[in-house]
Amino acid sequence: ECPHIIVDGLMMMAPYIEPEQTRVYFRNTKLLLNELKQKYPQYPLNELSMGMSNDYPIALEEGATMVRIGSSLFED
């Protein structure tokens, strides 16, 4: 137990594969978050950070509340 740590949600990175193939990873992570919300209602599990520059549109479709788009910032 860590009383000074507050868990706000989950973060995951799908394998670097074709974007559409990442959908199952995002969907399963969303399902896991929903299960954890039911099991641990005392935690504010509202954040779902998933998706990167190559697959963020699919991550958003599957429920991401945060995405990482770092490499897209540096493309020409």
CNS distance restraints for C-alpha pairs under 8 A (distance, minus, plus):
assign (resid   6 and name CA) (resid  43 and name CA) 7.40 0.50 0.50
assign (resid   7 and name CA) (resid  43 and name CA) 6.50 0.50 0.50
assign (resid   7 and name CA) (resid  44 and name CA) 7.02 0.50 0.50
assign (resid   7 and name CA) (resid  45 and name CA) 6.82 0.50 0.50
assign (resid   8 and name CA) (resid  43 and name CA) 6.98 0.50 0.50
assign (resid   8 and name CA) (resid  44 and name CA) 5.35 0.50 0.50
assign (resid   8 and name CA) (resid  45 and name CA) 4.63 0.50 0.50
assign (resid   8 and name CA) (resid  46 and name CA) 5.96 0.50 0.50
assign (resid   8 and name CA) (resid  47 and name CA) 5.82 0.50 0.50
assign (resid   9 and name CA) (resid  33 and name CA) 7.17 0.50 0.50
assign (resid   9 and name CA) (resid  44 and name CA) 7.30 0.50 0.50
assign (resid   9 and name CA) (resid  45 and name CA) 4.32 0.50 0.50
assign (resid   9 and name CA) (resid  46 and name CA) 5.60 0.50 0.50
assign (resid   9 and name CA) (resid  47 and name CA) 4.45 0.50 0.50
assign (resid   9 and name CA) (resid  48 and name CA) 5.68 0.50 0.50
assign (resid   9 and name CA) (resid  49 and name CA) 7.81 0.50 0.50
assign (resid  10 and name CA) (resid  29 and name CA) 7.94 0.50 0.50
assign (resid  10 and name CA) (resid  33 and name CA) 6.85 0.50 0.50
assign (resid  10 and name CA) (resid  45 and name CA) 7.72 0.50 0.50
assign (resid  10 and name CA) (resid  47 and name CA) 6.36 0.50 0.50
assign (resid  10 and name CA) (resid  48 and name CA) 5.11 0.50 0.50
assign (resid  10 and name CA) (resid  49 and name CA) 6.15 0.50 0.50
assign (resid  11 and name CA) (resid  48 and name CA) 5.93 0.50 0.50
assign (resid  11 and name CA) (resid  49 and name CA) 4.42 0.50 0.50
assign (resid  11 and name CA) (resid  50 and name CA) 5.74 0.50 0.50
assign (resid  12 and name CA) (resid  29 and name CA) 7.65 0.50 0.50
assign (resid  12 and name CA) (resid  49 and name CA) 6.40 0.50 0.50
assign (resid  12 and name CA) (resid  50 and name CA) 5.12 0.50 0.50
assign (resid  12 and name CA) (resid  51 and name CA) 7.69 0.50 0.50
assign (resid  13 and name CA) (resid  50 and name CA) 5.82 0.50 0.50
assign (resid  13 and name CA) (resid  51 and name CA) 6.33 0.50 0.50
assign (resid  13 and name CA) (resid  52 and name CA) 7.52 0.50 0.50
assign (resid  14 and name CA) (resid  22 and name CA) 5.99 0.50 0.50
assign (resid  14 and name CA) (resid  25 and name CA) 6.15 0.50 0.50
assign (resid  14 and name CA) (resid  26 and name CA) 7.38 0.50 0.50
assign (resid  14 and name CA) (resid  50 and name CA) 7.70 0.50 0.50
assign (resid  14 and name CA) (resid  51 and name CA) 7.16 0.50 0.50
assign (resid  15 and name CA) (resid  22 and name CA) 7.15 0.50 0.50
assign (resid  17 and name CA) (resid  21 and name CA) 6.61 0.50 0.50
assign (resid  17 and name CA) (resid  22 and name CA) 6.95 0.50 0.50
assign (resid  18 and name CA) (resid  22 and name CA) 7.00 0.50 0.50
assign (resid  19 and name CA) (resid  23 and name CA) 7.46 0.50 0.50
assign (resid  19 and name CA) (resid  54 and name CA) 6.39 0.50 0.50
assign (resid  19 and name CA) (resid  55 and name CA) 4.83 0.50 0.50
assign (resid  19 and name CA) (resid  58 and name CA) 7.26 0.50 0.50
assign (resid  20 and name CA) (resid  55 and name CA) 7.61 0.50 0.50
assign (resid  20 and name CA) (resid  58 and name CA) 7.06 0.50 0.50
assign (resid  22 and name CA) (resid  26 and name CA) 6.48 0.50 0.50
assign (resid  22 and name CA) (resid  55 and name CA) 7.29 0.50 0.50
assign (resid  22 and name CA) (resid  58 and name CA) 7.70 0.50 0.50
assign (resid  23 and name CA) (resid  27 and name CA) 6.02 0.50 0.50
assign (resid  23 and name CA) (resid  58 and name CA) 6.33 0.50 0.50
assign (resid  23 and name CA) (resid  59 and name CA) 7.08 0.50 0.50
assign (resid  23 and name CA) (resid  62 and name CA) 7.25 0.50 0.50
assign (resid  24 and name CA) (resid  28 and name CA) 6.05 0.50 0.50
assign (resid  25 and name CA) (resid  29 and name CA) 6.21 0.50 0.50
assign (resid  26 and name CA) (resid  30 and name CA) 6.24 0.50 0.50
assign (resid  26 and name CA) (resid  50 and name CA) 7.07 0.50 0.50
assign (resid  26 and name CA) (resid  59 and name CA) 6.07 0.50 0.50
assign (resid  26 and name CA) (resid  62 and name CA) 6.11 0.50 0.50
assign (resid  26 and name CA) (resid  63 and name CA) 7.94 0.50 0.50
assign (resid  27 and name CA) (resid  31 and name CA) 6.30 0.50 0.50
assign (resid  27 and name CA) (resid  62 and name CA) 5.79 0.50 0.50
assign (resid  27 and name CA) (resid  63 and name CA) 7.99 0.50 0.50
assign (resid  28 and name CA) (resid  32 and name CA) 6.16 0.50 0.50
assign (resid  29 and name CA) (resid  33 and name CA) 6.19 0.50 0.50
assign (resid  30 and name CA) (resid  34 and name CA) 6.29 0.50 0.50
assign (resid  30 and name CA) (resid  48 and name CA) 7.39 0.50 0.50
assign (resid  30 and name CA) (resid  62 and name CA) 7.26 0.50 0.50
assign (resid  30 and name CA) (resid  63 and name CA) 6.71 0.50 0.50
assign (resid  31 and name CA) (resid  35 and name CA) 6.26 0.50 0.50
assign (resid  32 and name CA) (resid  36 and name CA) 6.19 0.50 0.50
assign (resid  33 and name CA) (resid  37 and name CA) 6.17 0.50 0.50
assign (resid  33 and name CA) (resid  45 and name CA) 7.36 0.50 0.50
assign (resid  33 and name CA) (resid  48 and name CA) 7.72 0.50 0.50
assign (resid  34 and name CA) (resid  38 and name CA) 6.47 0.50 0.50
assign (resid  35 and name CA) (resid  39 and name CA) 6.24 0.50 0.50
assign (resid  36 and name CA) (resid  40 and name CA) 5.73 0.50 0.50
assign (resid  36 and name CA) (resid  41 and name CA) 7.92 0.50 0.50
assign (resid  36 and name CA) (resid  45 and name CA) 7.87 0.50 0.50
assign (resid  37 and name CA) (resid  41 and name CA) 5.42 0.50 0.50
assign (resid  37 and name CA) (resid  43 and name CA) 7.43 0.50 0.50
assign (resid  37 and name CA) (resid  44 and name CA) 7.99 0.50 0.50
assign (resid  37 and name CA) (resid  45 and name CA) 6.17 0.50 0.50
assign (resid  47 and name CA) (resid  64 and name CA) 7.68 0.50 0.50
assign (resid  47 and name CA) (resid  65 and name CA) 5.77 0.50 0.50
assign (resid  47 and name CA) (resid  66 and name CA) 7.26 0.50 0.50
assign (resid  48 and name CA) (resid  63 and name CA) 7.21 0.50 0.50
assign (resid  48 and name CA) (resid  64 and name CA) 5.04 0.50 0.50
assign (resid  48 and name CA) (resid  65 and name CA) 5.17 0.50 0.50
assign (resid  48 and name CA) (resid  66 and name CA) 6.31 0.50 0.50
assign (resid  49 and name CA) (resid  64 and name CA) 5.67 0.50 0.50
assign (resid  49 and name CA) (resid  65 and name CA) 5.92 0.50 0.50
assign (resid  49 and name CA) (resid  66 and name CA) 4.48 0.50 0.50
assign (resid  49 and name CA) (resid  67 and name CA) 5.76 0.50 0.50
assign (resid  50 and name CA) (resid  56 and name CA) 7.56 0.50 0.50
assign (resid  50 and name CA) (resid  59 and name CA) 6.11 0.50 0.50
assign (resid  50 and name CA) (resid  64 and name CA) 5.76 0.50 0.50
assign (resid  50 and name CA) (resid  65 and name CA) 7.87 0.50 0.50
assign (resid  50 and name CA) (resid  66 and name CA) 6.42 0.50 0.50
assign (resid  50 and name CA) (resid  67 and name CA) 5.46 0.50 0.50
assign (resid  50 and name CA) (resid  68 and name CA) 7.36 0.50 0.50
assign (resid  51 and name CA) (resid  55 and name CA) 5.54 0.50 0.50
assign (resid  51 and name CA) (resid  56 and name CA) 4.38 0.50 0.50
assign (resid  51 and name CA) (resid  57 and name CA) 7.82 0.50 0.50
assign (resid  51 and name CA) (resid  58 and name CA) 7.61 0.50 0.50
assign (resid  51 and name CA) (resid  59 and name CA) 5.07 0.50 0.50
assign (resid  51 and name CA) (resid  60 and name CA) 7.67 0.50 0.50
assign (resid  51 and name CA) (resid  64 and name CA) 7.44 0.50 0.50
assign (resid  51 and name CA) (resid  66 and name CA) 7.85 0.50 0.50
assign (resid  51 and name CA) (resid  67 and name CA) 5.07 0.50 0.50
assign (resid  51 and name CA) (resid  68 and name CA) 6.14 0.50 0.50
assign (resid  52 and name CA) (resid  56 and name CA) 5.14 0.50 0.50
assign (resid  52 and name CA) (resid  67 and name CA) 5.92 0.50 0.50
assign (resid  52 and name CA) (resid  68 and name CA) 4.60 0.50 0.50
assign (resid  52 and name CA) (resid  69 and name CA) 5.19 0.50 0.50
assign (resid  52 and name CA) (resid  70 and name CA) 7.62 0.50 0.50
assign (resid  53 and name CA) (resid  68 and name CA) 6.42 0.50 0.50
assign (resid  53 and name CA) (resid  69 and name CA) 4.29 0.50 0.50
assign (resid  53 and name CA) (resid  70 and name CA) 6.69 0.50 0.50
assign (resid  53 and name CA) (resid  71 and name CA) 6.26 0.50 0.50
assign (resid  53 and name CA) (resid  72 and name CA) 5.66 0.50 0.50
assign (resid  55 and name CA) (resid  59 and name CA) 6.43 0.50 0.50
assign (resid  56 and name CA) (resid  60 and name CA) 6.08 0.50 0.50
assign (resid  56 and name CA) (resid  67 and name CA) 6.21 0.50 0.50
assign (resid  56 and name CA) (resid  68 and name CA) 7.60 0.50 0.50
assign (resid  56 and name CA) (resid  69 and name CA) 7.61 0.50 0.50
assign (resid  57 and name CA) (resid  61 and name CA) 6.32 0.50 0.50
assign (resid  58 and name CA) (resid  62 and name CA) 6.23 0.50 0.50
assign (resid  59 and name CA) (resid  63 and name CA) 6.38 0.50 0.50
assign (resid  59 and name CA) (resid  64 and name CA) 5.40 0.50 0.50
assign (resid  59 and name CA) (resid  67 and name CA) 7.65 0.50 0.50
assign (resid  60 and name CA) (resid  64 and name CA) 4.70 0.50 0.50
assign (resid  60 and name CA) (resid  65 and name CA) 7.12 0.50 0.50
assign (resid  60 and name CA) (resid  67 and name CA) 7.86 0.50 0.50
assign (resid  69 and name CA) (resid  73 and name CA) 6.91 0.50 0.50
assign (resid  70 and name CA) (resid  74 and name CA) 7.42 0.50 0.50
assign (resid  71 and name CA) (resid  75 and name CA) 6.80 0.50 0.50
